[in-house]
Amino acid sequence: MVFVKATEDSEKGHFPEPWTSQMMEAMDRFNQELIDAGLMVFAGDMPIAQGLKPSSQGKRVAFDGPGRTVIDGPFAEARELVAGFWLWKVKDLDEAEAWVKRCPNPMPGPSEIEIRPLYEMSDFPEKS
């Protein structure tokens, strides 16, 4: 799974023009390359990812045993939040890394994209 990390600007919903239009066009081309290569399994809004709204428009549910607490956004530390995501089927992390390096910068300034492998059944011990 590939996460586009949030920034202070994305949490404010601030995407200046013409940068936003140019980035969206570049991202559309990149997403089409992923689809054409057969790697795209899922993106935020198939077939082309749209990203997530700021955390101020979201909620979290905190679990503590049987208790549930709803927490309204916004959430602190924008750099720890996710602004968008893809689910790719690649042979290994090296292939995912190579594709991420081809991705247009998803934010107007410095940004990060995180790559995390999913668990597979083979990662768990077999039950006897």
N, C-alpha and C positions, 0 to 999 in steps of 0.2 A: 504494500500500500504506500502511496506517495502523497505526502501532505505538503501543501503550501502553507507556510507559517504566516501568521498574522503580523501586522506592523501597526505602529501608532496610527498611520494614515488609514489602513484598512478598517481599523476599529472605529475611526471617525466617519467611515463611509466616504472618505475624501479620495477621489480619483480624478486628477486634472485632465483636461483636454488640451492638446490633441493626444497626449500620451495614452489615455484610456482606449480610444478608438484604435490607435496603432497597435497597442498591446493585445487587444481583443482579436484583431485580424491576425496577428502573429500567432496567438494562442490557438485560434481556429485552425490555422495551417499545421501547427505542431500536433494538435489533437487528431487531425485527419491523417497525418503520418503514422501516429500510433495505431489508428484504426486500420490503415492500409497494411501495416506490418503485422496485424493480427495480435497486438499486445493489449489493446484496450478491453478490459472486462467490464468496467463500470466507471463512470465519472459522475460528479454531482448532479447533473441533469443531462442524461444521455441524449444524443450522442456527443454533445459538446458541453464541457463543464461550465457552470456559471459561477461557481464559488459560493461561499457562505456569507450571509449578512453579518454585520457587526454583533458582537456578543451582547450589546445593549438590547438587542431584540431577541435574545435567547433566555433559556432557563437551564438550571442544573437541578438534578434530584440527588441529594446526598443520602446514602444508606448507612444505617448504624443498627445492625441486627434487624429486628422487625420494623424499626422506625424509618420514616421517610420525611425529609425536609426539602421543600422547594426553595431554590435560591434564584432570584431574578438577576439578570445581567444588568449592567456590564460587569465583566470579570477582570480582575487585575492582571498585570503582566502580559501585555499584548503579544510579546515574543514567545509566550508559552501556549498561545491559542492557535487553532487551525482556521485558516481562511478559505481553504478549498482542498479537494482531494481527487485522486484517481485510484483505481484498482487495476493493476496491470498483471498479465501473466508473462513473466520473464523466466529465463532459465536460472538466473542467479542475481545476486546483488550487483555484480560487475556490469551486467547488461542494463539493469535499472539505472545505475549510476551514469552509464554512457548516455542513456536517453535523457536523464535529468539535465546533464550538461548541455544538451541541445535545446532545452526549453528556453523560451523567452523569459526575461525577468518579469515575474508576475506583479511586481510592485514598482512604484515610481522611483524608489531609492533602494538602498540595500535590503536584501531579503534572503530567506532561506527556504529550501525545500528539503523535507526529511523523508528518508526511505526506510520503511519497516517491513520485514518479511512477516507473512501470516503463518500461524501454526498449521501444520498438516497432520493428518492422522498418524503418519510415520514418526512424528516427534514425540508421541506418547507411548508409554509401555503398553504392550498387549495385555488384555485381561485374561487370566487363566480360567 
